[in-house]
């Protein structure tokens, strides 16, 4: 089945997948460490609606402990597997759920 995505969605996907793209997110750090990472939540909705994303959320197959090894300044204090990390690409922390 082929899905025709709007050009702006294709552009965002290409930037997110490109190791040298101008969309600098934690993606590269996770991939280098051998983990998968995906955009989830309201960010997906905003992308599809053509809105500016202001709250990026991710999911990964890394455990909270593995995430904290990658980002020692991160914080994890909940029962939901959500780790907050700081990253050079955003002034506010990213939430990454396992």
Backbone bond lengths (Angstrom), bond angles and torsions (degrees), N, CA, C in turn:
res aa  C-N    CA-C-N  psi(-1)  N-CA   C-N-CA  omega(-1)  CA-C   N-CA-C  phi
1 X - - - 1.435 - - 1.525 108.97 -
2 X 1.304 116.90 127.05 1.452 121.73 179.25 1.526 109.34 -101.70
3 X 1.326 115.25 131.49 1.460 121.04 179.58 1.522 108.04 -110.13
4 X 1.312 116.90 128.81 1.461 121.51 176.89 1.524 109.18 -92.71
5 X 1.319 115.35 108.32 1.457 120.87 -179.89 1.521 110.00 -91.64
6 X 1.322 116.98 147.14 1.463 119.39 174.45 1.533 109.63 -60.01
7 X 1.332 117.57 149.97 1.470 120.29 -177.66 1.527 114.11 -54.18
8 X 1.346 118.03 -39.14 1.464 119.04 -178.00 1.524 111.39 -66.36
9 X 1.330 118.15 -31.86 1.464 121.26 177.77 1.524 109.50 -70.29
10 X 1.332 116.94 -43.83 1.470 120.34 177.27 1.529 110.45 -59.20
11 X 1.330 116.40 -40.97 1.464 120.83 -179.43 1.530 111.25 -62.97
12 X 1.311 117.20 -43.65 1.466 120.82 179.14 1.520 110.42 -64.79
13 X 1.318 116.97 -43.20 1.467 120.80 178.95 1.521 110.12 -61.62
14 X 1.333 116.93 -44.29 1.465 120.30 179.89 1.527 111.12 -63.11
15 X 1.329 117.35 -41.95 1.464 119.97 178.67 1.523 110.85 -64.74
16 X 1.324 116.69 -40.50 1.459 120.22 -179.56 1.522 111.18 -66.54
17 X 1.335 116.89 -35.48 1.459 120.43 -177.31 1.519 113.14 -83.06
18 X 1.319 117.83 -21.63 1.456 121.30 -176.35 1.528 111.10 -76.52
19 X 1.336 117.15 127.13 1.463 118.88 179.10 1.528 112.29 -68.81
20 X 1.333 117.74 -16.70 1.460 120.78 -179.87 1.520 111.68 -115.55
21 X 1.314 117.97 9.29 1.463 121.53 -178.08 1.516 111.91 -66.13
22 X 1.334 115.58 165.18 1.458 118.70 -177.75 1.521 112.31 -83.11
23 X 1.327 117.79 0.29 1.463 121.39 175.74 1.521 106.66 -88.15
24 X 1.326 116.07 91.42 1.461 119.82 -177.43 1.516 109.09 -89.30
25 X 1.287 115.76 109.81 1.459 121.83 179.82 1.522 108.07 -130.56
26 X 1.312 116.60 -179.39 1.470 118.97 177.11 1.527 113.09 -67.51
27 X 1.322 117.58 -5.50 1.460 121.67 -175.58 1.525 112.60 -49.80
28 X 1.323 117.39 -50.08 1.455 120.72 -176.93 1.516 112.77 -60.81
29 X 1.315 116.24 -39.69 1.466 120.52 179.43 1.528 111.15 -63.09
30 X 1.332 115.82 -42.01 1.466 119.76 179.28 1.522 110.93 -68.84
31 X 1.320 117.35 -44.35 1.465 120.55 -178.93 1.526 111.44 -62.69
32 X 1.331 116.81 -42.36 1.473 120.01 178.39 1.519 111.31 -59.43
33 X 1.327 116.20 -33.73 1.466 121.08 -179.54 1.528 112.12 -84.96
34 X 1.341 117.59 -0.42 1.461 121.01 176.64 1.517 115.16 89.85
35 X 1.328 117.50 15.88 1.466 120.93 -179.49 1.526 111.16 -106.29
36 X 1.320 115.25 157.40 1.459 121.72 173.56 1.526 108.18 -93.63
37 X 1.329 116.52 151.19 1.465 120.72 176.61 1.526 108.13 -149.49
38 X 1.337 115.75 138.70 1.463 121.49 -176.03 1.522 110.46 -136.76
39 X 1.332 116.39 148.77 1.462 122.24 172.97 1.523 107.90 -75.49
40 X 1.338 116.72 136.91 1.471 121.22 179.45 1.531 109.74 -139.32
41 X 1.314 114.55 175.24 1.460 122.00 170.61 1.512 114.60 71.94
42 X 1.327 114.03 -147.20 1.454 121.02 -176.01 1.517 113.50 -60.75
43 X 1.328 117.58 -26.15 1.464 120.26 178.00 1.524 110.74 -61.35
44 X 1.314 116.75 -40.44 1.470 120.66 178.39 1.524 109.50 -63.42
45 X 1.318 116.34 -45.68 1.472 120.89 178.35 1.524 110.48 -58.91
46 X 1.338 116.62 -47.67 1.458 120.18 -178.04 1.524 111.65 -62.88
47 X 1.323 117.23 -40.99 1.461 121.25 177.54 1.521 110.06 -59.14
48 X 1.318 116.61 -48.41 1.466 120.68 -177.66 1.524 112.48 -66.81
49 X 1.328 116.59 -27.05 1.464 120.39 179.02 1.528 112.22 -90.47
50 X 1.330 116.58 -1.01 1.456 120.52 179.20 1.518 114.05 76.68
51 X 1.324 117.03 18.80 1.463 121.67 179.86 1.525 110.42 -92.18
52 X 1.324 115.32 156.59 1.464 120.30 174.59 1.528 108.34 -70.81
53 X 1.310 116.09 131.42 1.468 120.75 179.37 1.526 108.19 -84.71
54 X 1.320 115.91 123.96 1.467 120.27 178.38 1.528 111.76 -113.55
55 X 1.309 117.11 -11.50 1.464 121.31 -178.14 1.524 108.69 -133.58
56 X 1.326 115.69 94.08 1.460 120.89 -178.65 1.522 109.78 -85.67
57 X 1.324 116.18 128.65 1.462 122.35 174.06 1.520 108.06 -123.98
58 X 1.323 115.37 145.74 1.458 121.39 -177.79 1.521 110.17 -131.88
59 X 1.323 115.33 160.37 1.456 121.57 168.84 1.522 107.47 -128.73
60 X 1.323 116.00 153.24 1.456 121.31 -176.33 1.523 110.20 -148.75
61 X 1.324 114.76 164.20 1.459 119.11 174.17 1.534 111.39 -92.57
62 X 1.324 117.21 1.58 1.469 120.72 175.11 1.529 109.23 -76.43
63 X 1.305 116.61 146.20 1.467 120.82 176.33 1.532 108.83 -78.55
64 X 1.333 117.66 162.37 1.467 118.80 175.72 1.535 112.48 -54.71
65 X 1.305 117.08 -39.07 1.468 120.73 179.56 1.529 110.81 -64.10
66 X 1.334 117.03 -40.30 1.468 120.56 179.00 1.531 111.03 -68.07
67 X 1.324 116.56 -37.39 1.467 120.27 177.47 1.524 109.95 -63.33
68 X 1.329 116.48 -43.41 1.465 119.82 -179.39 1.528 112.35 -67.46
69 X 1.329 118.13 -24.75 1.468 120.06 173.35 1.527 110.01 -69.12
70 X 1.349 116.47 -37.51 1.467 120.87 178.38 1.531 111.67 -72.99
71 X 1.319 115.96 -35.73 1.467 122.54 -176.50 1.532 108.90 -128.96
72 X 1.328 117.50 80.92 1.470 121.31 -174.89 1.530 114.09 -59.18
73 X 1.320 117.49 -22.51 1.465 120.27 178.91 1.522 112.16 -85.79
74 X 1.332 116.94 2.19 1.458 120.87 -179.82 1.518 111.69 -68.91
75 X 1.319 115.69 170.68 1.463 119.95 178.93 1.523 109.96 -134.81
76 X 1.325 114.38 141.55 1.462 121.65 -177.24 1.514 107.37 -146.65
77 X 1.312 115.85 108.90 1.459 119.59 -178.12 1.527 109.08 -149.10
78 X 1.335 115.52 60.20 1.464 118.67 -178.79 1.516 109.80 -157.33
79 X 1.309 116.14 172.25 1.466 121.12 -179.23 1.525 112.64 -99.13
80 X 1.339 117.09 6.70 1.458 120.09 -174.56 1.520 114.03 -101.93
81 X 1.325 118.13 -0.42 1.460 120.58 179.80 1.515 112.95 76.34
82 X 1.334 117.52 22.86 1.462 121.36 179.93 1.524 109.73 -99.47
83 X 1.328 114.82 126.46 1.455 121.59 179.27 1.524 107.77 -114.10
84 X 1.316 117.01 133.97 1.463 121.31 174.07 1.513 108.78 -97.20
85 X 1.323 116.37 134.00 1.465 119.69 178.47 1.522 109.76 -132.51
86 X 1.313 115.16 150.46 1.457 121.48 170.54 1.517 107.08 -94.61
87 X 1.327 115.77 144.62 1.462 120.61 179.38 1.516 108.06 -146.40
88 X 1.311 116.16 147.39 1.468 121.31 -176.89 1.525 113.54 -58.67
89 X 1.324 117.94 -19.10 1.459 121.00 -175.60 1.522 113.77 -85.77
90 X 1.333 118.06 -3.34 1.462 119.50 -177.40 1.528 110.65 -150.44
91 X 1.344 116.86 136.89 1.462 118.54 177.15 1.529 112.83 -72.51
92 X 1.330 117.07 -22.07 1.468 118.97 178.52 1.525 109.60 -107.35
93 X 1.315 117.20 152.08 1.470 120.27 -176.54 1.533 112.44 -63.73
94 X 1.308 114.56 148.47 1.462 121.66 171.42 1.520 107.95 -89.31
95 X 1.318 116.81 145.63 1.462 121.22 171.86 1.516 107.73 -104.03
96 X 1.323 115.12 127.16 1.457 121.41 -178.94 1.513 107.42 -124.59
97 X 1.332 115.44 120.12 1.461 121.14 -177.38 1.518 109.57 -106.91
98 X 1.322 114.74 139.60 1.461 119.95 -179.45 1.510 110.74 -97.10
